[in-house]
Amino acid sequence: MKTAINQWAFPGDMPATKAITLAKQFGFDAFEVCVDMTGPVPLAASEQDIVAIRRHAEAAGVALTSVASGVGWTLPMTSPDRQVRERGKE
């Protein structure tokens, strides 16, 4: 069994690579990356940004086991506002 920690356990402005390094130092084997509208890993992150996070995790010996997202809280599919629902689908 691997012990894992979610990126939201770290300060919101902390880069994923720094949080992964700390997770390893704290004894975690795995890390859950968090994607949101503007961060910690923003939706606008480039493929190069995402690859850099993966490579950093591999070098640190930390598995990236899952991805969490807060987008559903910002743009819920249950919103009474059709525009909000459409943006959520997007």
C-alpha positions as CSV (number, residue, x, y, z in Angstrom):
1,M,0.0,0.0,0.0
2,K,1.2,3.5,-0.9
3,T,0.7,6.5,1.3
4,A,-0.4,9.5,-0.6
5,I,-1.1,13.2,-0.1
6,N,-3.3,15.6,-2.0
7,Q,-1.7,18.8,-3.4
8,W,-4.3,20.9,-1.6
9,A,-2.6,19.9,1.7
10,F,0.1,22.4,0.7
11,P,-0.1,26.2,0.4
12,G,-2.2,27.1,-2.7
13,D,0.7,29.1,-4.3
14,M,3.2,26.3,-3.9
15,P,4.3,24.9,-7.2
16,A,3.5,21.2,-7.7
17,T,7.2,20.3,-8.0
18,K,8.0,21.8,-4.6
19,A,5.0,20.1,-3.0
20,I,6.1,16.8,-4.5
21,T,9.6,17.3,-3.0
22,L,8.1,18.0,0.4
23,A,5.7,15.0,0.1
24,K,8.7,12.7,-0.4
25,Q,10.6,14.3,2.5
26,F,7.5,13.8,4.7
27,G,7.5,10.1,3.8
28,F,4.7,9.9,1.2
29,D,5.0,7.5,-1.7
30,A,2.4,9.1,-3.9
31,F,0.9,12.5,-4.8
32,E,-2.5,13.6,-6.1
33,V,-2.1,16.6,-8.5
34,C,-4.9,19.2,-8.2
35,V,-6.1,21.0,-11.4
36,D,-8.3,24.1,-11.1
37,M,-9.2,27.2,-13.1
38,T,-6.1,29.1,-12.0
39,G,-4.1,26.7,-9.9
40,P,-2.4,25.0,-8.2
41,V,-2.0,23.4,-11.6
42,P,-4.1,25.7,-13.8
43,L,-6.2,24.4,-16.7
44,A,-4.1,26.6,-19.0
45,A,-0.9,24.7,-18.0
46,S,1.0,23.7,-21.1
47,E,1.9,20.1,-22.0
48,Q,5.5,21.1,-21.2
49,D,4.4,22.2,-17.7
50,I,2.6,18.9,-17.1
51,V,5.6,16.8,-18.4
52,A,7.9,18.7,-16.1
53,I,5.7,17.8,-13.1
54,R,5.7,14.1,-14.1
55,R,9.5,14.1,-14.6
56,H,10.0,15.7,-11.3
57,A,7.8,13.2,-9.5
58,E,9.6,10.3,-11.2
59,A,13.0,11.7,-10.3
60,A,11.8,12.1,-6.7
61,G,10.5,8.6,-6.6
62,V,6.9,9.7,-6.0
63,A,4.0,8.2,-7.9
64,L,1.3,10.4,-9.4
65,T,-1.6,8.2,-8.6
66,S,-4.6,10.5,-9.3
67,V,-5.8,13.9,-10.3
68,A,-8.3,16.1,-8.4
69,S,-10.1,19.1,-9.7
70,G,-12.0,22.0,-8.2
71,V,-13.6,23.0,-11.5
72,G,-16.9,21.3,-10.6
73,W,-17.2,23.6,-7.6
74,T,-16.7,26.7,-9.7
75,L,-18.7,25.5,-12.7
76,P,-21.2,23.0,-11.3
77,M,-23.2,20.9,-13.8
78,T,-26.2,21.3,-11.5
79,S,-26.1,25.1,-11.8
80,P,-29.5,26.7,-12.7
81,D,-27.5,29.0,-15.0
82,R,-27.2,27.4,-18.4
83,Q,-24.0,29.3,-19.2
84,V,-22.3,28.0,-16.1
85,R,-23.3,24.4,-17.0
86,E,-22.0,24.9,-20.6
87,R,-18.7,26.3,-19.3
88,G,-18.5,23.3,-16.9
89,K,-18.9,20.9,-19.9
90,E,-16.2,22.7,-21.7
